[in-house]
Amino acid sequence: MATKYRLSPPGRDFLQLVERAALVNPFTEERKRINMRLSGLSDKFTELQQNEKGVKSVIERFKRLEETGRDNFNQGVWGS
């Protein structure tokens, strides 16, 4: 039987934010706020800078999950 992993609450929140970014209209203020949160940058940075940093942040998180064998979400990484 495969090992079941649990995400930490911050890790789970991050992935839920990624999910929300995928679902929300990309031309709304909500999406701009999500992009800023994903990037970790303040509003002093341009939208382009926030978007680029946000994408890098998501890629880095998924790489870390993959490197630790936690990239199969069908194995219960979401926790309860």
Beta strands, then each sheet from edge to edge (+ up, - down):
end
